[in-house]
Amino acid sequence: MVRSRPITPIFAIAAVGLAVAALAYTILRPTPVDGAATARQQVLAYDKGRGPVVAYNKWKWLKKTYWIVPQNGIYSVAQSGTDRFDVIRGQTVFRITDYFNGYWTGAVTVKLTRALVPACQYVLGEVTPQGRVYMTMYKADTGEVINNPVGTMVKKQGEWTMVNEMTSPAQGGTLSHWAYMLQSKPGDRTFKDLPFAHQSIPKFMSSCPKGPPIRR
């Protein structure tokens, strides 16, 4: 008769230690931040041909909306020469034309105190499910890149705002601006009377072309 050899204490201790470590990892395993736990699932869902998943369409309501600079955000700072910084005023209006999978396009009209006529631009924007915004602005007539504002979607008093900021070359110097851009809808006071410009949104944007769509 063959007797089984007893497990030596050191191996018993090691086995118990491994079991405890596995249990602790299961309980204490950190939860990924910002939806990282489902990021791979989202990519795989798209790759399998099921179309954009919910997270990519979170901001699809941006399509066909208008965004304006409120009264307290109309101020910018222009730099010229070596040590001159001047406060100027202006208004910027976005009309978001199209949206697809976290990207959006639109028309942008800008009017500053220095300019005799509004400047017409196109914008290609990106917005993540977490609300981080990155934009590229183009001259509407030439397609030249003007600047790359960044922003964040932030709720203020229950309403979404687009907190944008940028610095770009301007007349041999730079122009810096940031603002909580607000959505403006037909019937709103700002839709009829824009801060600084004192025109309706349709009138303010009338000299600029409509924004391009995103071709699928």
VMD Tcl script that draws the C-alpha trace (Angstrom):
set ca {
  {0.00 0.00 0.00}
  {1.41 3.39 -1.09}
  {0.87 6.20 1.34}
  {0.43 9.71 -0.02}
  {3.00 12.14 1.17}
  {1.61 14.94 3.35}
  {1.83 18.48 2.02}
  {4.66 20.24 3.70}
  {3.75 23.39 5.61}
  {5.60 25.68 3.22}
  {3.55 24.50 0.21}
  {0.30 24.77 2.18}
  {1.14 28.34 3.14}
  {1.96 29.21 -0.49}
  {-1.36 27.77 -1.73}
  {-3.34 29.74 0.83}
  {-1.40 32.90 -0.04}
  {-2.22 32.57 -3.74}
  {-5.91 32.07 -3.01}
  {-6.03 35.15 -0.78}
  {-4.20 37.24 -3.40}
  {-6.63 36.19 -6.12}
  {-9.64 37.04 -3.93}
  {-8.17 40.43 -3.01}
  {-7.53 41.31 -6.67}
  {-11.13 40.43 -7.55}
  {-12.51 42.63 -4.77}
  {-10.09 45.54 -4.98}
  {-9.54 45.65 -8.75}
  {-9.71 49.37 -9.76}
  {-12.56 50.53 -11.95}
  {-11.33 52.25 -15.14}
  {-12.07 55.98 -15.43}
  {-14.10 57.75 -18.15}
  {-15.70 54.62 -19.53}
  {-12.40 52.93 -20.31}
  {-13.94 49.61 -19.25}
  {-16.20 49.66 -22.29}
  {-13.87 51.39 -24.75}
  {-12.68 48.14 -26.31}
  {-16.24 46.82 -26.46}
  {-17.28 50.00 -28.29}
  {-14.52 49.65 -30.86}
  {-15.29 45.97 -31.40}
  {-19.01 46.75 -31.79}
  {-18.20 49.25 -34.52}
  {-15.74 46.87 -36.22}
  {-18.40 44.17 -36.41}
  {-20.50 46.44 -38.61}
  {-23.19 47.30 -36.12}
  {-22.66 51.03 -36.66}
  {-21.68 53.74 -34.16}
  {-22.39 52.81 -30.56}
  {-24.29 55.01 -28.14}
  {-21.22 56.82 -26.76}
  {-20.26 58.11 -30.20}
  {-23.74 59.53 -30.72}
  {-23.99 61.26 -27.34}
  {-23.68 64.73 -28.90}
  {-25.70 64.16 -32.08}
  {-28.20 66.76 -30.85}
  {-25.58 69.41 -31.73}
  {-26.63 69.15 -35.38}
  {-28.51 72.26 -36.59}
  {-27.85 74.23 -33.40}
  {-26.54 77.79 -33.03}
  {-23.90 78.85 -30.49}
  {-23.14 82.45 -29.55}
  {-20.88 84.45 -27.26}
  {-22.81 85.95 -24.31}
  {-22.40 89.55 -23.21}
  {-19.77 88.84 -20.56}
  {-17.66 86.88 -23.05}
  {-17.37 89.39 -25.91}
  {-13.93 90.60 -24.77}
  {-10.66 89.43 -26.33}
  {-7.07 90.57 -25.90}
  {-4.99 91.50 -28.96}
  {-1.21 91.57 -28.77}
  {0.91 93.76 -31.05}
  {4.52 94.92 -31.02}
  {6.61 93.79 -28.09}
  {4.53 94.95 -25.15}
  {1.11 96.17 -26.27}
  {-2.03 94.30 -25.23}
  {-5.44 95.80 -26.10}
  {-8.94 94.74 -25.13}
  {-11.25 94.46 -28.13}
  {-14.85 93.31 -28.45}
  {-16.51 90.93 -30.84}
  {-19.10 88.27 -31.54}
  {-18.69 84.72 -32.89}
  {-21.60 82.55 -33.99}
  {-21.45 78.84 -34.85}
  {-24.13 77.15 -36.91}
  {-23.45 73.43 -36.64}
  {-24.42 71.89 -39.96}
  {-23.76 68.20 -39.57}
  {-22.71 65.54 -37.05}
  {-21.29 62.04 -37.43}
  {-19.69 59.74 -34.88}
  {-18.25 62.51 -32.69}
  {-17.31 64.85 -35.56}
  {-19.22 67.96 -36.56}
  {-19.00 70.66 -39.21}
  {-20.44 74.12 -39.39}
  {-20.31 77.72 -40.49}
  {-18.69 80.36 -38.31}
  {-19.18 84.13 -38.53}
  {-16.84 86.45 -36.60}
  {-17.14 90.22 -36.18}
  {-14.57 92.26 -34.23}
  {-14.39 95.96 -33.48}
  {-11.41 96.28 -35.83}
  {-13.14 94.62 -38.79}
  {-15.44 96.43 -41.20}
  {-17.15 93.23 -42.33}
  {-17.65 89.84 -40.67}
  {-15.14 87.05 -41.35}
  {-16.54 83.81 -42.75}
  {-15.10 80.49 -41.64}
  {-15.82 76.77 -41.66}
  {-15.21 74.56 -38.65}
  {-14.48 70.87 -38.24}
  {-14.99 69.86 -34.64}
  {-14.41 66.74 -32.60}
  {-16.18 66.03 -29.32}
  {-15.49 63.02 -27.10}
  {-18.16 61.25 -25.03}
  {-16.63 63.01 -22.00}
  {-17.21 66.43 -23.64}
  {-13.68 67.39 -24.67}
  {-13.76 69.56 -27.80}
  {-11.09 70.16 -30.45}
  {-11.70 72.33 -33.51}
  {-10.00 73.36 -36.73}
  {-11.09 76.67 -38.26}
  {-10.72 77.30 -42.00}
  {-11.15 80.41 -44.13}
  {-14.36 79.85 -46.06}
  {-12.93 81.21 -49.33}
  {-9.51 79.52 -49.42}
  {-9.63 76.58 -46.99}
  {-6.57 77.94 -45.16}
  {-6.34 76.81 -41.53}
  {-6.73 79.79 -39.19}
  {-6.50 78.30 -35.72}
  {-7.29 75.31 -33.52}
  {-9.54 76.21 -30.58}
  {-10.08 73.73 -27.78}
  {-13.00 73.49 -25.41}
  {-15.12 71.47 -23.03}
  {-18.86 70.85 -22.81}
  {-19.92 72.05 -19.36}
  {-23.37 72.31 -17.80}
  {-24.21 75.70 -16.29}
  {-27.56 76.12 -14.57}
  {-28.84 72.94 -16.19}
  {-27.91 73.97 -19.75}
  {-24.99 72.79 -21.85}
  {-22.33 75.39 -22.64}
  {-19.25 75.07 -24.86}
  {-16.28 76.57 -23.02}
  {-13.89 77.45 -25.85}
  {-10.49 79.11 -25.86}
  {-7.95 79.98 -28.51}
  {-4.99 82.16 -29.48}
  {-4.28 82.80 -33.15}
  {-2.07 85.06 -35.30}
  {-3.73 88.37 -36.15}
  {-2.38 91.42 -37.98}
  {1.23 90.76 -37.07}
  {0.42 89.89 -33.47}
  {-1.99 87.52 -31.73}
  {-5.61 87.46 -30.66}
  {-6.66 85.51 -27.55}
  {-10.23 84.73 -26.55}
  {-12.23 82.40 -24.35}
  {-15.94 82.25 -23.55}
  {-18.78 80.10 -22.30}
  {-20.54 79.84 -25.68}
  {-24.28 79.37 -25.24}
  {-26.86 77.73 -27.44}
  {-29.32 80.21 -28.95}
  {-32.68 79.11 -30.34}
  {-35.36 80.88 -32.40}
  {-37.47 82.82 -29.92}
  {-34.56 83.50 -27.56}
  {-33.67 87.13 -26.94}
  {-30.11 86.49 -28.16}
  {-31.38 84.96 -31.40}
  {-33.06 88.26 -32.22}
  {-30.43 90.59 -30.74}
  {-26.87 89.29 -30.52}
  {-24.60 90.77 -27.85}
  {-22.18 93.33 -29.36}
  {-23.51 92.88 -32.92}
  {-27.13 93.87 -32.15}
  {-28.42 91.87 -35.10}
  {-30.44 88.70 -35.37}
  {-28.48 85.52 -35.98}
  {-29.81 85.08 -39.56}
  {-28.86 88.68 -40.39}
  {-25.44 88.37 -38.75}
  {-24.63 85.23 -40.75}
  {-26.28 86.29 -44.01}
  {-23.04 87.33 -45.74}
  {-21.34 83.96 -45.11}
  {-21.92 80.60 -46.83}
  {-23.65 77.74 -45.09}
  {-21.49 75.11 -43.44}
  {-20.57 71.96 -45.40}
  {-21.94 68.50 -44.60}
  {-19.83 65.47 -43.71}
  {-19.85 63.10 -46.68}
  {-20.51 59.50 -45.69}
}
mol new
graphics top color blue
foreach p $ca { graphics top sphere $p radius 0.5 }
foreach p [lrange $ca 0 end-1] q [lrange $ca 1 end] { graphics top cylinder $p $q radius 0.2 }
display resetview
